[in-house]
Amino acid sequence: MQMHGKTALITGASRGIGREIALSFAKAGAARLLLVARNPQRLAETAADLESLGVEAIPLALDLSQPIEVNIAIAQAWRDYGPIDVLVNCAGVAHQASFLQLRLAQVEAEIATNLVGMYTVTRLVARRMVAQGGGTIVNVSSLMGKLAAPTMSTYSATKFAIVGFTQALRCELSPYNVRVVSLLPSLTETDMARHLQWFRWVIPVAPEQVAQALMVGLAKDTPEILVGWQSHVASWCNRLSPWLMERVLMITAPAHPRSPFSPELR
Ligand SMILES: NC(=O)c1ccc[n+]([C@@H]2O[C@H](COP(=O)([O-])OP(=O)(O)OC[C@H]3O[C@@H](n4cnc5c(N)ncnc54)[C@H](OP(=O)(O)O)[C@@H]3O)[C@@H](O)[C@H]2O)c1
């Protein structure tokens, strides 16, 4: 796929991986980028950086966990700045905790942003892409969408769901010339990773590497884009010997869940 002259909407574009994807699209000649995140200040900073590369950047300050607001804003954005050729669903949150200590509010936040938020935006955009005769949708999952990890139960569940959602959409929308791909980064040096306890032996990648892998994957028409050699090795080992991989995950996990009989859980 060529980005030259294209319009893209990127969620989670204010920082981290989404911001790097926006910069890569700008460098590849995109004409217009619609940037979604909650923090207007950070969005404005990213938009200014993109404008300096010669692309038109439109910040849309939106909370993806609020579907009514999102529906109205995305429909208006399509009307004012569309048609949109590429959608990148990158916004996401991660809460790391032992399942026994996880709070319902954290579970709800992960599901609302990572899944329902993605679903809301995709539904609006996909219908319009079908009407316009084509487009590309990129859903950002994670290596944890292939390998569920201790201390990340809800996050892993949302990322597995994204892989399934993407596969189903790919089949449903291909007759309409809408391509749907998943991007599966491993640990990446962003604000999200800074708030996590890392798994032992995992070497983080830079967000630029993730954006680069996406550009290569889009050019090669790869349906599931894994990032970095560690992801390929882990994914293959999991296919060959899931039992062994579970043992490895238990050894490398950062925190052993506390006993369900610890005083704060009684
Ligand atoms: N970093 C990693 O190790 C890693 C690994 C695999 C996959 N991923 C995935 O890659 C994606 C990007 O992660 P990242 O590492 O770049 O994280 P990040 O640096 O924390 O950035 C997250 C982005 O999502 C936006 N966002 C979060 N909640 C939102 C909401 N409710 N509504 C709208 N925007 C929201 C944030 O902006 P505001 O806070 O301003 O809203 C920000 O732009 C996520 O889907 C993540 O699961 C990350």
PDBQT file of the ligand as one rigid body, heavy atoms in Angstrom, charges set to zero:
ROOT
HETATM    1  N1  LIG A 301       4.292  -0.259  24.863  1.00  0.00    +0.000 N 
HETATM    2  C1  LIG A 301       4.226  -1.586  24.745  1.00  0.00    +0.000 C 
HETATM    3  O1  LIG A 301       5.058  -2.311  25.323  1.00  0.00    +0.000 OA
HETATM    4  C2  LIG A 301       3.176  -2.228  23.869  1.00  0.00    +0.000 A 
HETATM    5  C3  LIG A 301       3.365  -3.571  23.488  1.00  0.00    +0.000 A 
HETATM    6  C4  LIG A 301       2.403  -4.190  22.700  1.00  0.00    +0.000 A 
HETATM    7  C5  LIG A 301       1.284  -3.487  22.292  1.00  0.00    +0.000 A 
HETATM    8  N2  LIG A 301       1.124  -2.188  22.670  1.00  0.00    +0.000 N 
HETATM    9  C6  LIG A 301      -0.104  -1.515  22.226  1.00  0.00    +0.000 C 
HETATM   10  O2  LIG A 301       0.233  -0.405  21.420  1.00  0.00    +0.000 OA
HETATM   11  C7  LIG A 301      -0.766   0.603  21.555  1.00  0.00    +0.000 C 
HETATM   12  C8  LIG A 301      -0.091   1.926  21.903  1.00  0.00    +0.000 C 
HETATM   13  O3  LIG A 301       0.585   1.759  23.132  1.00  0.00    +0.000 OA
HETATM   14  P1  LIG A 301       1.764   2.734  23.604  1.00  0.00    +0.000 P 
HETATM   15  O4  LIG A 301       2.814   1.887  24.172  1.00  0.00    +0.000 OA
HETATM   16  O5  LIG A 301       2.092   3.704  22.544  1.00  0.00    +0.000 OA
HETATM   17  O6  LIG A 301       1.013   3.425  24.838  1.00  0.00    +0.000 OA
HETATM   18  P2  LIG A 301       1.079   4.919  25.390  1.00  0.00    +0.000 P 
HETATM   19  O7  LIG A 301       2.414   5.509  25.163  1.00  0.00    +0.000 OA
HETATM   20  O8  LIG A 301       0.566   4.830  26.770  1.00  0.00    +0.000 OA
HETATM   21  O9  LIG A 301       0.028   5.687  24.460  1.00  0.00    +0.000 OA
HETATM   22  C9  LIG A 301      -1.327   5.340  24.502  1.00  0.00    +0.000 C 
HETATM   23  C10 LIG A 301      -2.090   6.252  23.567  1.00  0.00    +0.000 C 
HETATM   24  O10 LIG A 301      -3.487   5.946  23.650  1.00  0.00    +0.000 OA
HETATM   25  C11 LIG A 301      -4.220   7.132  24.014  1.00  0.00    +0.000 C 
HETATM   26  N3  LIG A 301      -5.369   6.741  24.813  1.00  0.00    +0.000 N 
HETATM   27  C12 LIG A 301      -5.377   5.985  25.945  1.00  0.00    +0.000 A 
HETATM   28  N4  LIG A 301      -6.623   5.872  26.421  1.00  0.00    +0.000 NA
HETATM   29  C13 LIG A 301      -7.434   6.553  25.567  1.00  0.00    +0.000 A 
HETATM   30  C14 LIG A 301      -8.827   6.808  25.516  1.00  0.00    +0.000 A 
HETATM   31  N5  LIG A 301      -9.683   6.348  26.466  1.00  0.00    +0.000 N 
HETATM   32  N6  LIG A 301      -9.319   7.562  24.503  1.00  0.00    +0.000 NA
HETATM   33  C15 LIG A 301      -8.501   8.047  23.546  1.00  0.00    +0.000 A 
HETATM   34  N7  LIG A 301      -7.164   7.842  23.533  1.00  0.00    +0.000 NA
HETATM   35  C16 LIG A 301      -6.644   7.101  24.541  1.00  0.00    +0.000 A 
HETATM   36  C17 LIG A 301      -3.191   7.974  24.785  1.00  0.00    +0.000 C 
HETATM   37  O11 LIG A 301      -3.477   9.357  24.795  1.00  0.00    +0.000 OA
HETATM   38  P3  LIG A 301      -4.242  10.102  26.025  1.00  0.00    +0.000 P 
HETATM   39  O12 LIG A 301      -3.689   9.529  27.292  1.00  0.00    +0.000 OA
HETATM   40  O13 LIG A 301      -4.005  11.542  25.815  1.00  0.00    +0.000 OA
HETATM   41  O14 LIG A 301      -5.671   9.737  25.814  1.00  0.00    +0.000 OA
HETATM   42  C18 LIG A 301      -1.941   7.722  23.938  1.00  0.00    +0.000 C 
HETATM   43  O15 LIG A 301      -1.959   8.521  22.779  1.00  0.00    +0.000 OA
HETATM   44  C19 LIG A 301      -1.736   0.109  22.636  1.00  0.00    +0.000 C 
HETATM   45  O16 LIG A 301      -2.865  -0.457  22.029  1.00  0.00    +0.000 OA
HETATM   46  C20 LIG A 301      -0.931  -0.954  23.362  1.00  0.00    +0.000 C 
HETATM   47  O17 LIG A 301      -1.759  -1.927  23.953  1.00  0.00    +0.000 OA
HETATM   48  C21 LIG A 301       2.043  -1.540  23.439  1.00  0.00    +0.000 A 
ENDROOT
TORSDOF 0
